[in-house]
Amino acid sequence: MENDLELTNLLFQLKTFADSLALQLLVKKYQPMILSLVGHFHLQFLDTDDLLQEARIICYQTACSFDPTKANITFGAYFKLSLCNHFRSLLRRENAQKRLLEKQVISLEALLYEKGDVLPMTPCDLELRIELELLLQKLPTLLTPLEYQVFCAYLHYQKASLVAQKLELSQAQINNAMQRYHHKLARWYQKNGQSPI
């Protein structure tokens, strides 16, 4: 068991008074372990700052639930285990979102086969369809995984609020991703000498 008076004091301050300074000092104390775990888990939809914030939340929750008299484990080991489990949960959730997204994405040909060829096939329309198909093939490399996920979900749900709900992201995250992919698509059209569809 850890016999650290400073740690015991920090845990007491957090449990009793929800002291933000105590949390800050506790996170700083375990920062090497936190950074190691953040580097170990590669999450596409959360950046390093998001993971560090998640670590602060787990540190607080762990400090509030830690009872040295009932546990035969040090706080550091307990915190590391809790944080590792939380990051694994985030990774499972991210992978589930990717699988859901892959099910929702269908090719233009499959859509036309399913719903019928509703586009008139003039030479101009055929050229437009080819450009659209080329763009759809480039999207996974042109956009970040989050932007691509939001783009595909928006095609399916057609409302930003529904996209936020289905992807379990905030409205601000959805709006930011949409704004970024709009700019990237506009730049792609400018670079390739084509006008936006």
Beta strands, then each sheet from edge to edge (+ up, - down):
end
